Amino acid sequence: MLKGFKEFIMKGNVIDLAVAVIIGAAFSQVVNALVDAVLMPFISGLVGSQDYDNFFVVYLNGNAIQFGVLLTQVINFLLVAAAVYFIIVMPMNKMIEMRNKRLGIEPEEEVDENIALLTEIRDALVSPAAQNRTNGGGAHQA
């Protein structure tokens, strides 16, 4: 029982996953600081408010339905997504592209699944085995 647990823990993908979660949690603080301390104050300077919670409130039978809370969270999400894209994804893609160019690695062309399947069917129909089946099991007609 302990041997199986030890093998599970020592697998590379478990360790990699643990490291990714820890680094992700630490990086989350950096992204949140960027959004909370830089981007949101900038936006609030432009529009006059950082908190949209009371922006649009509807009362239904004495209950407050706060659409502004949703708006605040959507804006926060978009800012976090933009920060991650422009600070991590875009520079990493550029570095990978420069490395591939330096190493002479050409990007693979993406082929549509349907075209790949049709090409495979065409090749199978043209193959000698397919020709033998259509000609009556290998006998050539004159």
C-alpha positions in Angstrom: 0.0 0.0 0.0 2.8 2.5 0.9 4.8 1.3 -2.2 1.9 2.3 -4.5 1.6 5.7 -2.7 5.3 6.3 -3.1 5.2 5.5 -6.8 2.2 7.8 -7.2 4.0 10.7 -5.5 7.2 10.2 -7.4 5.6 10.3 -10.8 6.9 13.3 -12.8 3.5 14.6 -13.7 2.4 14.8 -10.0 5.4 16.9 -9.1 5.0 19.0 -12.2 1.4 19.7 -11.3 2.3 20.6 -7.8 4.9 23.1 -9.0 2.5 24.5 -11.5 -0.2 25.1 -8.8 2.3 26.7 -6.4 3.8 29.0 -9.2 0.2 29.8 -10.4 -0.8 30.8 -6.9 2.2 33.0 -6.5 1.8 34.6 -10.0 -1.9 35.1 -9.2 -0.8 37.6 -6.6 1.3 39.5 -9.1 -1.6 39.7 -11.6 -4.1 40.7 -8.9 -1.6 43.5 -7.7 -1.3 44.7 -11.3 -5.1 44.8 -11.7 -5.9 46.2 -8.3 -3.1 48.8 -8.0 -2.5 49.8 -11.6 -5.3 49.0 -14.0 -8.4 49.6 -11.8 -7.1 53.0 -10.5 -6.4 54.0 -14.1 -9.9 53.1 -15.2 -11.5 54.7 -12.1 -9.5 57.9 -13.0 -11.1 57.8 -16.5 -14.7 57.0 -15.5 -14.7 58.3 -11.9 -15.5 55.1 -10.0 -13.6 51.9 -9.2 -16.6 50.2 -7.6 -19.6 49.7 -9.8 -21.6 47.7 -7.2 -24.3 50.3 -6.9 -24.3 51.3 -10.5 -27.5 49.5 -11.5 -29.7 48.3 -8.7 -33.3 47.0 -9.1 -35.6 46.3 -6.1 -38.0 43.4 -6.4 -40.2 42.8 -3.3 -37.7 44.5 -1.1 -34.7 42.5 -2.5 -31.9 44.4 -4.1 -30.8 42.9 -7.4 -27.3 44.4 -8.0 -26.3 44.2 -11.6 -23.4 46.5 -10.8 -21.7 43.7 -8.7 -21.7 41.6 -11.9 -20.3 44.5 -13.9 -17.5 45.0 -11.4 -16.6 41.3 -11.6 -16.8 41.2 -15.4 -14.4 44.2 -15.6 -12.0 42.6 -13.1 -12.1 39.3 -15.1 -11.4 41.2 -18.4 -8.5 43.1 -16.8 -7.0 39.9 -15.4 -7.3 38.1 -18.7 -5.8 41.1 -20.6 -2.9 41.2 -18.1 -2.2 37.5 -18.4 -2.4 37.7 -22.2 -0.2 40.8 -22.7 2.3 40.0 -19.9 2.6 36.2 -20.3 1.1 34.7 -23.4 2.1 37.3 -26.0 5.8 37.6 -24.9 6.1 33.8 -24.6 4.7 33.3 -28.1 7.1 35.9 -29.4 10.1 34.2 -27.6 9.0 30.8 -29.0 8.7 32.2 -32.5 12.2 33.8 -32.2 13.7 30.6 -30.9 12.1 28.5 -33.7 13.3 31.0 -36.3 16.8 30.8 -34.8 16.7 27.0 -34.9 15.2 26.9 -38.3 11.9 25.2 -37.2 9.1 26.0 -39.5 5.6 26.3 -38.0 3.3 23.4 -39.0 0.4 24.3 -41.2 -2.9 23.4 -39.6 -5.0 21.2 -41.7 -8.8 21.1 -41.4 -10.0 17.8 -40.0 -12.4 17.3 -42.8 -9.7 17.9 -45.4 -7.4 15.5 -43.7 -10.1 12.8 -43.6 -11.0 13.3 -47.2 -7.3 13.1 -48.2 -7.0 9.9 -46.2 -10.1 8.4 -47.9 -8.8 9.4 -51.3 -5.4 7.8 -50.6 -7.1 4.7 -49.4 -9.2 4.5 -52.6 -6.1 5.0 -54.8 -4.0 2.4 -53.0 -3.2 -0.9 -54.7 -5.3 -2.9 -52.2 -8.4 -0.8 -53.1 -7.7 -1.2 -56.8 -7.5 -5.0 -56.4 -10.9 -5.1 -54.7 -12.5 -3.1 -57.4 -11.0 -5.2 -60.1 -12.3 -8.5 -58.7 -9.7 -9.5 -56.3 -6.6 -8.8 -58.3 -7.6 -10.1 -61.7 -6.9 -7.6 -64.3 -9.7 -7.0 -66.9 -8.6 -6.6 -70.5 
